[in-house]
Amino acid sequence: MRHRLSFAGQLLLLQLAIVLLVVGAVAAVSIAEADATFRRVEGERLRSVGENTAINRTVRLGLDNPLGREALETVAESARAVSGASYVMVADAAGTIVTGPDAGRAAPLGDSTGLTGRSWVGVITDGGKSLAAHVPVLDEVTGAFIGLIIVGRAYPTLIDQLGTAVTDLLTYLVLGIALGAGGSLLLARRVKRQTLGLEPREIAGLVEHREAMLHGIKEGVIGTDSAHRVTLANDEAIRLLGMPPDVVGRSLEEQPLEPALLDVLTGRSVGVDQVVLSDDRVVVLNRQPVVMRDRTVGSVTTLRDRTELTALRRELDVSRHTTDTLRAQAHEFVNRLHTIAGLVELGEHDEVVRYITRASELHESLDREVTRVVRDTALAALLIAKASLASEQGVTLSIGEGTDLPPVDDRLSADLVTVVGNLVDNAFDALTPGGAISVTVRAEERDVVVTVTDSGPGVPPEMAERVFQQGYSTKDSRQGHHGLGLAMIRLICVHRGGGVSVSGSTFTARLGLS
């Protein structure tokens, strides 16, 4: 298995590479500065040597008199020895060298302006690179141009220039390596502490696994930081909460969430398996704070969609209502049989006939009253069943004035059964024997309006909204009651383009016909 460098080792090598690049750049700058300094300082010195030689009386007289050329040789060599220049040559007005081993040869002028009577300092490349100063020699009497003093010094090589700066470069290199290594180690320790000791490949693997897990599970998962900004959210959470796909990094407070839903996600509402409505869905949330080093840094909330379970519960409610009807009727039938049996034993045969007639007329009267104004079979059967249950519990259930419902489609019929059944059951829970319930169902132009009124104490005004939004229930939650009845009614009404409200002990639900 190939050995992999640790994160600290990678940082150290990277820092050392950067230090070497910086030192290389410093070396290039140092060489450029040394070159510019050489040209400036040496150029001025060479010019000064040339000027001192050019005003020498021997040089002026020697250029005018061919017999004085030997004296020129002496002056040039003396100037070279004293100044430390590489060479000092004297040329005549035509630019021909008159001293030294190159006498008789044209002087290397390059782009010099010396023959025009003006001083010049620059680089000459003839016979090797050198820095030269050209100073004109003027006649002592007339001031005419009579010759040229050429003072030069060999140009230092790149190695010579590096040698000049090597001391400083070594200092920079050692200091840079020391600082880079120390800084790399400190940075590596800090990063390693912040990444919990994980190497980059391990962090990349964790991110890949997290993404695969988050988007692969069916439950919604949303994470937030301590400021309630979204740090992660999988596809299911975005769908259930109705948030935009780019919600990561945004605050929950900015999202169009239901107040109850926002309370759970931000931790203002605590508890296990909290049931909240999100748009037209029933969602169960469980929020868990994330604590690191004894400090809460955020939270993770899981979301489960219970809308399908709610729909199944609605179907079970229909079956339960049917079962309640059969049980109540069976119980009522048994009571009547006991009554008839007692009358027979007493020999009251005429009373038996009258009792059976009264019971049949009462039952038929109730059936006729309900089916006359409620022409939906399922809802009519529900109301008859609830009337039987009410009679069994000592409660009066009546059909309110204005009730008029024509036949409706199967989906609306199922929704009406759920809404009326739950509202009547809530009324039963609020009453004691001797109480009364009134149910009114009427079809308007675009809606069906259901009104259920009981003689109980009613809902306090301050609870009028909470009973629908927060899973409110007057039952003991330890027995499995989470207040889903009213929440489910609101869900159905909103889904059908209507709504539900309460005023005291009167609940009014509005369901759209379409």
Phi and psi in degrees as a GROMACS rama.xvg file:
@    title "Ramachandran Plot"
@    xaxis  label "Phi"
@    yaxis  label "Psi"
@TYPE xy
-69.1998  134.602  ARG-2
-73.607  135.012  HIS-3
-107.518  135.377  ARG-4
-67.4468  143.9  LEU-5
-70.2878  168.653  SER-6
-60.9365  -40.4626  PHE-7
-62.9659  -41.8268  ALA-8
-63.2721  -41.5569  GLY-9
-62.7051  -42.509  GLN-10
-62.3714  -41.0544  LEU-11
-63.24  -47.1478  LEU-12
-62.4027  -39.9956  LEU-13
-63.2348  -43.8367  LEU-14
-65.361  -39.461  GLN-15
-64.6972  -39.7086  LEU-16
-61.5161  -42.2662  ALA-17
-63.8591  -41.2705  ILE-18
-61.6014  -43.497  VAL-19
-63.7919  -40.5623  LEU-20
-62.1387  -41.9183  LEU-21
-64.0199  -43.1337  VAL-22
-63.9359  -39.8239  VAL-23
-60.6831  -42.8138  GLY-24
-63.6936  -41.0127  ALA-25
-63.104  -38.7596  VAL-26
-63.4309  -43.5435  ALA-27
-61.8356  -42.8532  ALA-28
-64.9691  -40.1874  VAL-29
-63.0927  -41.6242  SER-30
-64.4817  -43.0015  ILE-31
-62.7301  -40.6693  ALA-32
-67.5468  -39.8263  GLU-33
-63.5138  -39.4094  ALA-34
-64.5986  -44.9155  ASP-35
-64.3591  -38.9612  ALA-36
-65.955  -41.1852  THR-37
-60.4914  -45.7955  PHE-38
-63.4536  -40.9996  ARG-39
-72.1382  -52.7239  ARG-40
-70.5415  -51.3545  VAL-41
-67.1955  -34.4843  GLU-42
-62.2476  -43.1802  GLY-43
-65.1308  -38.6231  GLU-44
-67.3648  -42.2864  ARG-45
-65.8517  -38.9922  LEU-46
-61.1992  -42.2538  ARG-47
-62.475  -40.4982  SER-48
-63.1222  -41.7484  VAL-49
-65.9405  -40.2629  GLY-50
-64.892  -42.2953  GLU-51
-63.2339  -36.3354  ASN-52
-73.1341  -37.0538  THR-53
-67.4826  -28.3154  ALA-54
-91.7655  2.60926  ILE-55
-67.9704  129.237  ASN-56
-62.3038  -34.8409  ARG-57
-63.1331  -39.6128  THR-58
-66.3219  -42.3473  VAL-59
-64.4772  -45.6788  ARG-60
-68.6509  -36.9268  LEU-61
-65.8428  -35.3365  GLY-62
-70.9262  -30.9221  LEU-63
-80.4552  -22.4532  ASP-64
-120.74  112.461  ASN-65
-57.5336  -25.0221  PRO-66
-74.314  -13.5935  LEU-67
-97.1583  16.8672  GLY-68
-67.8231  -30.427  ARG-69
-65.581  -34.3838  GLU-70
-66.1772  -34.9978  ALA-71
-61.43  -38.6727  LEU-72
-62.0723  -39.2508  GLU-73
-68.0606  -44.6544  THR-74
-62.7184  -42.7306  VAL-75
-64.0846  -44.3608  ALA-76
-67.0214  -37.3139  GLU-77
-63.6851  -43.0601  SER-78
-64.004  -38.6989  ALA-79
-65.7054  -43.1757  ARG-80
-66.1583  -40.9422  ALA-81
-71.4105  -40.9586  VAL-82
-83.5938  -19.9574  SER-83
79.6294  14.4954  GLY-84
-71.8796  160.6  ALA-85
-73.9551  -34.3468  SER-86
-158.972  152.416  TYR-87
-134.928  119.422  VAL-88
-125.577  152.98  MET-89
-116.491  130.979  VAL-90
-122  152.777  ALA-91
-81.3946  -174.304  ASP-92
-65.4846  -20.3335  ALA-93
-87.8696  -4.87284  ALA-94
89.483  17.8785  GLY-95
-96.0172  132.364  THR-96
-70.9645  134.826  ILE-97
-116.9  0.0604128  VAL-98
-131.146  160.771  THR-99
77.0788  -179.608  GLY-100
-65.3059  -20.0157  PRO-101
-94.309  16.4488  ASP-102
-58.8423  139.083  ALA-103
91.6246  -11.5991  GLY-104
-98.1019  148.175  ARG-105
-64.6885  135.858  ALA-106
-70.1665  139.344  ALA-107
-70.4969  107.726  PRO-108
-103.709  -27.5771  LEU-109
60.3739  -128.624  GLY-110
-100.494  28.5609  ASP-111
-64.8508  149.158  SER-112
-107.022  16.4746  THR-113
-63.4942  -38.1009  GLY-114
-71.6587  -8.55897  LEU-115
-94.1919  1.34334  THR-116
91.2256  15.9916  GLY-117
-121.379  140.59  ARG-118
-67.4279  153.376  SER-119
-151.444  141.01  TRP-120
-130.093  129.867  VAL-121
-172.175  -171.266  GLY-122
-100.303  132.277  VAL-123
-114.477  133.821  ILE-124
-110.49  4.4397  THR-125
-75.2492  119.399  ASP-126
71.97  22.3525  GLY-127
117.453  148.564  GLY-128
-75.9561  130.772  LYS-129
-150.607  156.965  SER-130
-98.2038  124.57  LEU-131
-128.573  151.869  ALA-132
-121.722  127.546  ALA-133
-110.28  119.017  HIS-134
-120.967  123.938  VAL-135
-71.9726  148.542  PRO-136
-106.788  125.78  VAL-137
-108.947  147.245  LEU-138
-63.56  138.906  ASP-139
-67.8299  -28.6617  GLU-140
-97.287  -53.2708  VAL-141
-89.5284  -20.3051  THR-142
77.4021  12.5523  GLY-143
-77.0042  155.045  ALA-144
-75.1881  121.978  PHE-145
-123.808  -9.23643  ILE-146
-177.474  -174.143  GLY-147
-145.131  131.837  LEU-148
-97.5291  126.01  ILE-149
-115.504  114.661  ILE-150
-117.378  126.683  VAL-151
-137.337  160.028  GLY-152
-139.857  136.042  ARG-153
-59.2312  136.884  ALA-154
-74.8643  131.413  TYR-155
-65.8201  143.652  PRO-156
-75.4696  171.416  THR-157
-62.0637  -37.4549  LEU-158
-65.4005  -39.7751  ILE-159
-63.1595  -40.8421  ASP-160
-66.4229  -39.4899  GLN-161
-64.3399  -38.6874  LEU-162
-60.5512  -35.4186  GLY-163
-66.1747  -38.5582  THR-164
-97.3372  0.855271  ALA-165
-63.5155  -34.7853  VAL-166
-61.8451  -48.9473  THR-167
-65.38  -39.3321  ASP-168
-63.9357  -41.4577  LEU-169
-63.2069  -38.7356  LEU-170
-62.8962  -46.8412  THR-171
-61.0504  -41.2139  TYR-172
-64.4095  -48.2198  LEU-173
-63.6488  -45.1738  VAL-174
-64.2007  -42.9089  LEU-175
-63.9305  -42.5224  GLY-176
-64.0646  -41.2799  ILE-177
-63.5787  -48.5421  ALA-178
-65.257  -41.6298  LEU-179
-64.2984  -43.5821  GLY-180
-65.4659  -45.5959  ALA-181
-62.3831  -46.3589  GLY-182
-62.5982  -37.8105  GLY-183
-64.6895  -41.8654  SER-184
-65.5373  -43.7256  LEU-185
-64.6963  -42.6749  LEU-186
-63.8379  -41.9361  LEU-187
-63.1331  -40.793  ALA-188
-63.6678  -41.5389  ARG-189
-66.3717  -46.2279  ARG-190
-64.6335  -40.3261  VAL-191
-64.5529  -36.7897  LYS-192
-67.6472  -39.9802  ARG-193
-71.2993  -27.6119  GLN-194
-96.5149  15.4231  THR-195
58.4055  31.9434  LEU-196
79.2037  9.17239  GLY-197
-86.4479  143.356  LEU-198
-81.4572  159.677  GLU-199
-54.5101  -40.7411  PRO-200
-66.3235  -32.5863  ARG-201
-71.1089  -38.5383  GLU-202
-64.3921  -43.6907  ILE-203
-61.3384  -40.6425  ALA-204
-63.8484  -40.907  GLY-205
-63.4088  -41.4283  LEU-206
-62.9009  -43.1949  VAL-207
-62.821  -44.359  GLU-208
-65.2734  -39.4299  HIS-209
-63.0328  -44.3984  ARG-210
-63.244  -43.2951  GLU-211
-63.841  -40.1334  ALA-212
-69.5083  -46.5065  MET-213
-60.8087  -42.74  LEU-214
-90.2684  -1.74332  HIS-215
-100.26  -18.5221  GLY-216
-88.1748  155.3  ILE-217
-80.9856  -29.3964  LYS-218
-73.5362  150.907  GLU-219
-81.1051  141.414  GLY-220
-134.117  128.042  VAL-221
-134.969  132.133  ILE-222
-115.356  144.704  GLY-223
-133.787  158.265  THR-224
-93.5685  -172.042  ASP-225
-67.3229  -18.6713  SER-226
-96.9146  13.2913  ALA-227
64.3578  28.4978  HIS-228
-89.8505  141.5  ARG-229
-73.0481  124.563  VAL-230
-104.17  -25.5075  THR-231
-157.291  149.261  LEU-232
-159.836  123.847  ALA-233
-85.7438  176.065  ASN-234
-61.7196  -37.8805  ASP-235
-67.8333  -38.8624  GLU-236
-65.7801  -40.8267  ALA-237
-62.7234  -38.9012  ILE-238
-68.6995  -45.2422  ARG-239
-68.0404  -35.5716  LEU-240
-91.3819  -9.10106  LEU-241
67.0588  34.9667  GLY-242
-97.6884  159.146  MET-243
-69.5608  155.073  PRO-244
-61.7817  -28.2406  PRO-245
-95.6973  37.6173  ASP-246
-73.9926  -19.9578  VAL-247
-60.8528  129.441  VAL-248
97.1309  -11.3169  GLY-249
-97.3844  158.774  ARG-250
-82.1062  144.116  SER-251
-63.2743  -29.7973  LEU-252
-63.8979  -22.6898  GLU-253
-86.2229  -9.0667  GLU-254
-88.9076  148.268  GLN-255
-78.9671  70.1549  PRO-256
-103.696  151.76  LEU-257
-61.2632  143.348  GLU-258
-54.522  -42.2791  PRO-259
-64.8647  -37.4333  ALA-260
-67.3237  -42.0023  LEU-261
-64.3478  -36.8308  LEU-262
-61.8511  -40.0609  ASP-263
-70.2191  -45.5795  VAL-264
-65.9726  -31.2624  LEU-265
-92.7098  -3.87526  THR-266
87.5588  3.63878  GLY-267
-70.9665  -25.7003  ARG-268
-116.112  121.238  SER-269
-114.277  156.259  VAL-270
149.146  173.349  GLY-271
-105.024  139.684  VAL-272
51.8951  56.2043  ASP-273
-79.2219  127.071  GLN-274
-97.1248  123.214  VAL-275
-137.347  145.201  VAL-276
-86.2463  132.238  LEU-277
-125.917  105.245  SER-278
59.8356  -116.062  ASP-279
-108.132  25.5215  ASP-280
-123.549  151.306  ARG-281
-101.589  119.169  VAL-282
-120.432  136.378  VAL-283
-105.115  125.06  VAL-284
-117.738  143.363  LEU-285
-133.442  117.322  ASN-286
-106.024  133.19  ARG-287
-126.54  117.333  GLN-288
-64.2877  148.632  PRO-289
-105.025  118.018  VAL-290
-115.022  127.33  VAL-291
-131.639  128.065  MET-292
53.3027  46.3428  ARG-293
62.1528  24.3574  ASP-294
-134.059  132.773  ARG-295
-77.1688  117.304  THR-296
-106.484  -3.47193  VAL-297
163.249  -156.439  GLY-298
-156.709  159.385  SER-299
-127.376  128.013  VAL-300
-121.57  130.049  THR-301
-100.396  145.451  THR-302
-128.162  133.666  LEU-303
-121.447  134.609  ARG-304
-85.4224  114.88  ASP-305
-106.813  17.052  ARG-306
-63.7444  -41.7207  THR-307
-65.7987  -38.532  GLU-308
-65.4636  -35.854  LEU-309
-65.1069  -41.5414  THR-310
-62.5295  -39.7998  ALA-311
-64.5159  -38.7232  LEU-312
-62.9154  -35.6669  ARG-313
-62.8288  -41.4344  ARG-314
-65.687  -37.6979  GLU-315
-67.5341  -31.7572  LEU-316
-61.1651  -40.2092  ASP-317
-61.1735  -44.1043  VAL-318
-64.6089  -38.6274  SER-319
-64.9749  -41.0738  ARG-320
-61.6424  -40.0078  HIS-321
-63.924  -42.9576  THR-322
-63.4891  -42.1002  THR-323
-60.5456  -39.5114  ASP-324
-61.7334  -48.2032  THR-325
-63.3795  -40.9209  LEU-326
-65.2646  -44.6259  ARG-327
-63.7496  -43.1335  ALA-328
-66.7218  -37.4018  GLN-329
-64.9751  -41.99  ALA-330
-63.5636  -42.7372  HIS-331
-64.8342  -38.8864  GLU-332
-64.725  -41.1766  PHE-333
-63.0463  -42.92  VAL-334
-60.708  -40.8375  ASN-335
-67.0688  -38.6763  ARG-336
-62.5298  -40.7764  LEU-337
-62.3667  -41.0425  HIS-338
-63.7257  -45.2519  THR-339
-63.5384  -42.0402  ILE-340
-62.1183  -39.3975  ALA-341
-66.0156  -41.4489  GLY-342
-65.365  -36.4237  LEU-343
-66.0395  -43.3848  VAL-344
-62.3584  -32.0388  GLU-345
-80.9951  -6.58972  LEU-346
79.0507  14.8891  GLY-347
-89.1175  71.2915  GLU-348
-69.8039  -37.2587  HIS-349
-64.514  -37.7679  ASP-350
-66.055  -32.4483  GLU-351
-61.9178  -43.5835  VAL-352
-64.5301  -44.582  VAL-353
-64.0065  -39.4763  ARG-354
-63.3179  -45.7854  TYR-355
-62.7907  -39.9133  ILE-356
-64.2149  -44.9041  THR-357
-62.7182  -42.4531  ARG-358
-63.5563  -41.9935  ALA-359
-66.6693  -41.1118  SER-360
-66.064  -38.3097  GLU-361
-64.5303  -43.9324  LEU-362
-65.9834  -44.9105  HIS-363
-66.2333  -34.2838  GLU-364
-64.3018  -42.3433  SER-365
-64.4927  -44.585  LEU-366
-60.247  -44.5061  ASP-367
-65.888  -38.7659  ARG-368
-64.7152  -42.4053  GLU-369
-72.5207  -50.5468  VAL-370
-68.743  -20.2964  THR-371
-70.3429  -38.9307  ARG-372
-102.144  -21.1967  VAL-373
-115.864  102.108  VAL-374
-97.9466  12.3278  ARG-375
-93.3473  119.962  ASP-376
-59.4862  -46.1651  THR-377
-63.6041  -45.5036  ALA-378
-68.5938  -37.9747  LEU-379
-61.9811  -43.2827  ALA-380
-62.585  -38.8363  ALA-381
-62.0442  -46.8226  LEU-382
-63.6865  -39.0152  LEU-383
-63.8527  -41.328  ILE-384
-64.2353  -43.2814  ALA-385
-66.3117  -32.2172  LYS-386
-63.9652  -39.8136  ALA-387
-64.1866  -42.9842  SER-388
-64.1498  -40.7116  LEU-389
-61.6222  -42.6791  ALA-390
-61.6225  -39.2129  SER-391
-66.0895  -34.627  GLU-392
-90.8287  3.6727  GLN-393
77.8824  26.5758  GLY-394
-118.162  144.766  VAL-395
-96.4406  126.819  THR-396
-116.778  125.146  LEU-397
-129.264  156.241  SER-398
-92.0322  122.081  ILE-399
-71.4774  157.56  GLY-400
-65.1454  144.599  GLU-401
91.4096  -1.08945  GLY-402
-68.3466  126.551  THR-403
-162.178  105.481  ASP-404
-128.753  116.059  LEU-405
-75.9328  172.276  PRO-406
-58.4488  139.211  PRO-407
-125.586  169.547  VAL-408
-71.7692  166.462  ASP-409
-62.1972  -39.1289  ASP-410
-67.2983  -44.3841  ARG-411
-66.3179  -35.5215  LEU-412
-61.7554  -43.4715  SER-413
-64.8166  -39.9048  ALA-414
-64.8071  -41.4633  ASP-415
-63.9582  -40.4858  LEU-416
-60.389  -43.0736  VAL-417
-65.4744  -46.3475  THR-418
-65.1043  -50.8208  VAL-419
-65.2431  -41.8971  VAL-420
-60.6307  -45.0267  GLY-421
-69.1322  -38.7563  ASN-422
-66.4884  -40.4807  LEU-423
-67.3659  -39.6046  VAL-424
-62.8748  -38.9791  ASP-425
-63.0718  -38.3618  ASN-426
-65.0236  -41.2078  ALA-427
-56.8818  -42.7726  PHE-428
-65.425  -26.5891  ASP-429
-89.0347  -7.43558  ALA-430
-111.091  157.487  LEU-431
-113.186  164.967  THR-432
-50.3645  135.62  PRO-433
100.891  -7.72462  GLY-434
-78.5828  175.229  GLY-435
-138.526  146.766  ALA-436
-129.964  136.67  ILE-437
-122.745  130.283  SER-438
-119.406  127.15  VAL-439
-126.022  127.663  THR-440
-129.656  120.244  VAL-441
-139.748  144.343  ARG-442
-95.8342  126.772  ALA-443
-103.762  -164.225  GLU-444
-63.3511  -44.1805  GLU-445
-123.965  -7.83187  ARG-446
-131.513  163.549  ASP-447
-113.225  124.776  VAL-448
-107.556  125.406  VAL-449
-112.853  127.293  VAL-450
-125.799  124.335  THR-451
-122.707  121.164  VAL-452
-122.794  136.439  THR-453
-125.765  168.848  ASP-454
-93.1667  16.0354  SER-455
-78.8686  -174.99  GLY-456
-70.2051  -21.3404  PRO-457
84.4053  177.2  GLY-458
-96.3842  130.157  VAL-459
-58.8147  146.505  PRO-460
-56.2707  -36.3129  PRO-461
-70.9812  -13.9136  GLU-462
-101.37  3.65847  MET-463
-60.977  -33.3451  ALA-464
-91.7036  -35.0376  GLU-465
-65.0531  -32.002  ARG-466
-61.36  -22.8125  VAL-467
-100.438  -25.4862  PHE-468
-97.949  -24.5249  GLN-469
-115.134  17.6637  GLN-470
64.8315  36.4242  GLY-471
-63.1296  138.47  TYR-472
-151.2  139.264  SER-473
-88.2658  -2.23423  THR-474
-88.784  168.526  LYS-475
-77.7285  116.653  ASP-476
-66.385  -20.4706  SER-477
-70.3913  -15.5361  ARG-478
-95.0493  11.5996  GLN-479
96.5217  6.62742  GLY-480
-91.14  121.47  HIS-481
-117.475  14.2413  HIS-482
68.5369  32.1958  GLY-483
-78.226  -18.1231  LEU-484
-58.3976  -55.9383  GLY-485
-68.4279  -36.6266  LEU-486
-62.1784  -39.0332  ALA-487
-68.1484  -37.6041  MET-488
-60.9442  -45.8544  ILE-489
-62.4866  -40.2506  ARG-490
-59.7874  -46.1909  LEU-491
-63.8422  -46.4025  ILE-492
-63.7467  -44.4483  CYS-493
-64.7882  -40.0792  VAL-494
-63.2243  -29.8404  HIS-495
-94.736  14.1185  ARG-496
80.6405  19.8518  GLY-497
-120.183  -142.363  GLY-498
-174.042  177.376  GLY-499
-140.98  144.457  VAL-500
-145.658  166.065  SER-501
-137.97  139.728  VAL-502
-136.039  103.381  SER-503
67.4612  -117.977  GLY-504
-106.295  18.1198  SER-505
-113.062  117.812  THR-506
-102.26  133.005  PHE-507
-125.11  119.802  THR-508
-115.89  137.943  ALA-509
-123.832  123.477  ARG-510
-121.984  132.14  LEU-511
-69.5958  144.114  GLY-512
-70.2126  -29.7641  LEU-513
